[in-house]
């Protein structure tokens, strides 16, 4: 990134003119990204009002769909942005309103790629919530949807995919010849945490990181390392003799690590689905006399509602839940006093700009210097 705040327009030659298709699942996020790119282009002397290209995927009453791009994409460096987890997008199906599933969103993505008809200079996908990403390994006779989808997109001519906090980033091994970047919004999370909780001290004697399970170790180890604080972890003791909703139920969460007594605790995970595991950890940590507990999930979807988190907040068990704007957040969630939104739109804009100018994204993927500057700004370094 250059000194002009990330603006590469003035310092590098782009691969091709940018074109952005924001699917109907990401209209708000797409508008924010477009605004950043337009501002940076104008700073570099380019006269443009928008990079957005209008497209849609209408459906017949039978449910069949098609993709339509309403202006030319010929020669464009095309970026298609999609949220496969946005269940609030609906379509008519035999007179009924049907919520779109990840499968529906993925099919629409392929329709738009087909509609481009190979005329774009390059097709890039911004897919924060990776389609099929939770089914990341085979432990029985099971499908591997994510790996297959990535191979399918590669066969359709997709050059790059940018995702965020993949459940298992090793899925990139399915497409070794395609660009697949897995970004972590660590800096944006810490910036939000320090902005919204002014009295928070991220020092070793007052703050601690706890991993919710062994699968989240790497992301939590990074937080602990850049902050220079201690880290503990839970491991999930499961009942492998039974299967409930396709999974072995958790019997208990066992804690390993230094005492949390008297310390504020931060717990990071990729997704809050039902939220039961996160709440179990919070109550467990409170029993161990932790002070405030802050939880974070890149995708805070709350499939079982918000009432249990309301109760935990009222009881002082959880002080705050952070989540990004990378997937759909219901109006009910956004209205909760305990929810704090992490805006990642500028981060995505950096990716688009860097990919378009064929420059290294190493500085974007490793935000260590920005985190150091953030901590200095708050007097913690």
C-alpha positions in Angstrom: 0.0 0.0 0.0 1.2 3.5 -0.7 1.3 6.5 1.5 -2.0 7.8 0.1 -4.0 5.6 2.3 -4.0 2.4 0.2 -4.5 4.1 -3.1 -2.7 2.2 -5.9 -4.4 3.9 -8.8 -1.7 6.6 -9.0 1.3 4.3 -8.6 0.7 1.2 -10.5 -0.8 0.1 -13.9 -4.1 -1.8 -13.5 -4.6 -5.1 -15.2 -7.9 -3.9 -16.7 -10.7 -1.5 -15.8 -12.5 -2.6 -12.7 -16.1 -3.9 -12.8 -18.0 -4.9 -9.7 -21.1 -7.0 -9.6 -22.6 -7.0 -6.1 -25.1 -9.8 -5.9 -28.5 -9.0 -4.2 -27.1 -10.7 -1.1 -24.5 -7.9 -0.6 -26.1 -4.6 -1.8 -25.1 -2.7 1.3 -21.5 -4.1 1.5 -21.1 -3.6 -2.3 -22.1 0.0 -2.0 -19.5 0.7 0.7 -16.8 -1.0 -1.3 -17.7 0.9 -4.4 -17.5 4.2 -2.5 -14.0 3.5 -1.3 -12.8 2.6 -4.8 -14.5 5.7 -6.4 -12.9 8.0 -3.8 -9.4 6.5 -4.4 -9.8 6.7 -8.1 -10.8 10.4 -7.9 -7.8 11.1 -5.7 -5.7 9.7 -8.5 -7.4 11.9 -11.1 -9.8 9.4 -12.6 -13.3 10.7 -13.3 -15.7 7.9 -12.4 -18.9 7.8 -10.4 -19.2 4.0 -9.9 -17.6 0.7 -10.6 -20.8 -1.2 -10.0 -22.4 -3.2 -12.9 -26.1 -3.9 -12.6 -27.0 -7.6 -12.7 -29.8 -9.8 -11.5 -31.0 -13.4 -11.3 -34.8 -13.4 -11.9 -36.8 -16.5 -11.5 -39.8 -18.0 -13.3 -42.8 -18.9 -11.1 -41.6 -22.6 -11.3 -38.4 -21.6 -9.5 -36.1 -21.8 -12.6 -33.7 -18.9 -12.7 -31.3 -17.2 -15.1 -28.5 -14.6 -14.8 -28.6 -11.3 -16.5 -25.8 -8.7 -16.7 -27.3 -5.3 -17.9 -24.1 -3.6 -19.3 -20.9 -4.7 -20.9 -18.2 -6.5 -19.0 -15.9 -6.9 -22.1 -12.3 -6.4 -21.1 -13.2 -5.7 -17.4 -11.4 -7.0 -14.4 -14.6 -8.4 -13.0 -15.2 -8.8 -9.2 -18.3 -10.6 -8.2 -19.2 -10.2 -4.5 -21.6 -12.6 -2.8 -22.9 -13.6 0.6 -24.0 -17.2 0.4 -25.3 -17.0 3.9 -27.9 -14.3 3.4 -31.2 -16.0 4.2 -33.1 -12.7 4.0 -33.1 -12.8 0.2 -36.3 -14.4 -1.0 -37.9 -15.4 -4.3 -41.4 -16.5 -5.5 -41.8 -20.2 -5.8 -45.3 -21.5 -6.8 -46.8 -18.4 -5.1 -44.7 -18.8 -1.9 -41.9 -16.7 -0.6 -38.8 -18.9 -0.4 -35.7 -17.9 1.5 -32.5 -18.4 -0.5 -30.2 -21.1 0.8 -26.4 -21.2 0.3 -27.1 -23.6 -2.6 -29.4 -21.0 -4.2 -26.9 -18.3 -3.9 -24.1 -20.5 -5.3 -26.3 -21.3 -8.3 -26.9 -17.6 -9.0 -23.2 -17.0 -8.8 -22.6 -19.5 -11.5 -25.4 -18.0 -13.6 -23.7 -14.6 -13.5 -20.4 -16.1 -14.5 -22.1 -17.8 -17.4 -23.8 -14.5 -18.3 -20.4 -12.9 -18.6 -19.8 -15.3 -21.5 -16.1 -15.3 -21.2 -15.9 -11.7 -22.3 -14.4 -10.3 -19.0 -10.6 -9.9 -18.9 -10.6 -11.8 -15.6 -13.2 -13.1 -13.2 -12.6 -12.7 -9.4 -14.9 -13.8 -6.6 -15.2 -12.1 -3.2 -17.0 -14.8 -1.2 -16.4 -14.0 2.5 -18.5 -17.0 3.8 -17.0 -19.8 1.8 -19.7 -22.0 0.2 -19.8 -25.5 1.8 -16.8 -24.5 4.0 -18.1 -26.1 7.2 -18.0 -29.6 5.6 -14.3 -29.5 5.3 -13.3 -33.1 5.7 -14.7 -36.6 5.2 -15.1 -38.8 8.3 -17.7 -41.2 6.8 -19.4 -41.6 3.4 -19.9 -37.8 3.0 -19.8 -35.2 0.3 -17.1 -32.6 0.0 -19.1 -29.7 -1.3 -16.6 -26.9 -0.8 -13.7 -28.6 -2.6 -16.0 -29.6 -5.5 -17.4 -26.0 -5.7 -13.9 -24.5 -5.9 -12.9 -26.9 -8.7 -16.2 -26.1 -10.5 -15.5 -22.3 -10.3 -11.9 -22.9 -11.5 -13.3 -24.9 -14.5 -15.6 -21.9 -15.3 -12.6 -19.6 -15.6 -12.4 -17.9 -12.2 -8.9 -16.6 -11.5 -9.1 -15.6 -7.9 -11.2 -16.1 -4.8 -11.0 -14.0 -1.7 -12.6 -15.5 1.4 -12.5 -14.6 5.1 -11.7 -16.8 8.0 -12.3 -20.1 6.3 -13.4 -22.9 8.6 -10.4 -24.9 7.3 -8.2 -22.9 4.9 -6.6 -26.2 3.7 -9.5 -26.5 1.3 -7.4 -24.4 -1.0 -5.5 -27.6 -1.8 -8.4 -28.6 -4.0 -7.5 -25.8 -6.5 -3.7 -25.4 -6.3 -3.6 -23.5 -9.7 -6.2 -20.9 -8.7 -5.6 -17.9 -6.5 -7.4 -18.4 -3.1 -6.7 -15.9 -0.4 -8.0 -16.5 3.1 -8.0 -13.2 5.0 -8.4 -12.5 8.7 -9.8 -9.1 9.8 -7.7 -9.1 13.0 -6.8 -5.4 12.9 -10.4 -4.4 12.2 -11.6 -6.5 15.2 -9.1 -5.0 17.6 -9.8 -1.5 16.3 -13.6 -2.0 17.0 -12.9 -3.5 20.4 -10.7 -0.6 21.6 -13.0 2.0 20.1 -16.2 0.6 21.7 -14.6 -0.3 25.1 -12.5 2.8 26.1 -11.5 1.4 29.5 -10.1 -1.9 28.1 -6.5 -2.6 28.7 -4.9 -5.1 26.4 -1.9 -5.8 28.7 -0.7 -9.1 30.0 -1.8 -8.5 33.6 -5.3 -7.4 32.7 -6.2 -9.2 29.5 -6.2 -12.8 28.1 -7.1 -14.7 25.0 -9.0 -18.0 25.2 -9.5 -20.3 22.2 -13.0 -22.0 22.2 -11.5 -25.3 20.8 -8.5 -26.8 19.1 -9.9 -25.8 15.6 -9.7 -22.1 16.5 -6.2 -22.2 18.0 -4.4 -20.5 15.1 -6.6 -17.4 15.0 -6.5 -17.0 18.8 -2.7 -17.6 18.9 -2.3 -14.7 16.5 -4.2 -12.4 18.8 -2.2 -13.5 21.8 1.1 -13.1 19.9 0.5 -9.6 18.6 -0.8 -8.4 21.9 1.8 -10.2 24.0 -0.7 -11.8 26.4 -1.4 -15.3 27.7 -3.7 -17.7 26.1 -5.8 -20.6 27.3 -8.0 -23.0 25.4 -11.0 -25.3 25.8 -11.4 -28.7 24.2 -14.7 -30.2 23.5 -15.4 -33.6 25.1 -17.9 -35.3 22.7 -20.1 -38.4 22.9 -19.0 -40.4 19.9 -21.6 -43.1 20.5 -24.4 -40.9 19.2 -25.1 -38.5 16.4 -27.5 -35.5 16.7 -28.2 -33.3 13.7 -25.3 -34.9 11.9 -22.8 -34.3 14.7 -21.5 -35.9 17.9 -23.0 -33.9 20.8 -20.6 -32.0 23.1 -20.6 -33.5 26.6 -18.5 -30.8 28.3 -15.9 -28.0 27.6 -12.7 -28.7 29.5 -10.3 -25.7 30.1 -6.5 -25.8 29.7 -4.2 -22.9 30.5 -3.3 -20.2 32.9 -5.9 -18.9 35.4 -8.4 -16.3 34.1 -9.3 -14.9 37.5 -9.4 -11.1 37.5 -8.7 -10.7 33.8 -10.8 -9.6 30.9 -11.1 -12.4 28.4 -11.4 -12.4 24.6 -12.7 -15.5 22.7 -12.5 -15.6 18.9 -14.1 -18.1 16.6 -15.1 -18.2 12.9 -18.9 -18.6 13.4 -21.5 -18.3 16.0 -24.3 -20.6 14.8 -26.6 -21.6 17.6 -24.3 -19.9 20.1 -24.6 -22.6 22.7 -20.9 -23.5 22.8 -19.9 -19.8 23.1 -22.4 -19.3 26.0 -21.2 -22.5 27.7 -17.6 -21.1 27.6 -18.7 -17.8 28.9 -20.5 -19.3 31.9 -17.5 -21.6 32.5 -15.1 -18.6 32.5 -17.3 -16.7 34.9 -17.2 -19.6 37.3 -13.4 -19.3 37.1 -13.8 -15.7 38.2 -13.0 -14.0 34.9 -13.9 -10.3 34.7 -15.5 -9.1 31.5 -15.9 -11.6 28.6 -15.8 -10.4 25.0 -16.7 -12.9 22.2 -16.1 -12.5 18.5 -17.2 -14.4 15.5 -16.5 -13.4 11.9 -20.0 -14.7 11.0 -22.5 -14.1 13.8 -25.6 -15.8 12.4 -27.4 -16.9 15.6 -29.5 -19.6 14.1 -31.3 -20.3 17.4 -32.3 -16.7 18.1 -30.9 -14.0 20.5 -32.8 -14.6 23.7 -30.0 -16.6 25.5 -27.5 -13.9 24.7 -29.8 -11.3 26.0 -30.0 -13.2 29.2 -26.3 -13.7 29.5 -25.7 -9.9 28.9 -28.3 -9.0 31.5 -26.6 -11.3 34.0 -23.2 -9.7 33.3 -21.8 -13.0 31.9 -21.0 -11.5 28.4 -20.0 -7.9 28.1 -20.0 -7.7 24.3 -20.2 -9.8 21.1 -18.4 -8.6 18.0 -19.3 -9.7 14.5 -18.4 -8.5 11.0 -20.6 -7.1 8.2 -19.4 -9.9 5.9 -22.7 -11.8 6.2 -26.4 -10.8 6.8 -27.2 -9.4 10.3 -30.8 -9.2 11.2 -32.3 -5.9 12.3 -32.9 -7.5 15.7 -29.3 -8.4 16.1 -28.1 -4.9 15.0 -30.4 -3.4 17.7 -28.9 -5.3 20.5 -26.7 -3.3 23.0 -24.3 -6.2 23.3 -23.6 -6.5 19.6 -20.7 -4.5 18.1 -20.3 -4.5 14.3 -16.8 -4.8 12.7 -16.8 -3.1 9.3 -14.6 -4.9 6.8 -15.6 -3.1 3.6 -12.4 -1.0 3.4 -10.3 -4.2 3.9 -12.1 -5.8 0.9 -11.5 -2.6 -1.1 -7.8 -3.0 -0.5 -7.9 -6.6 -1.9 -9.8 -5.5 -5.0 -7.3 -2.7 -5.7 -4.3 -4.9 -5.1 -5.5 -7.7 -7.3 -6.5 -5.3 -10.0 -3.0 -3.8 -10.1 -1.3 -7.2 -9.8 0.7 -6.2 -6.7 1.5 -8.2 -3.6 -1.2 -8.6 -1.0 1.3 -9.6 1.7 0.9 -6.4 3.6 -2.9 -6.8 3.6 -2.8 -10.4 4.9 -0.3 -9.6 7.6 -1.5 -6.5 9.5 1.1 -6.7 12.2 2.4 -3.2 11.6 -1.1 -1.6 11.7 -1.9 -3.4 14.9 1.3 -2.1 16.5 0.4 1.4 15.5 -3.1 0.9 16.8 -1.8 -0.2 20.2 0.6 2.7 20.4 -2.2 5.1 19.6 -4.1 3.7 22.7 -0.9 3.9 24.8 -0.4 0.1 25.1 3.0 -0.2 23.5 
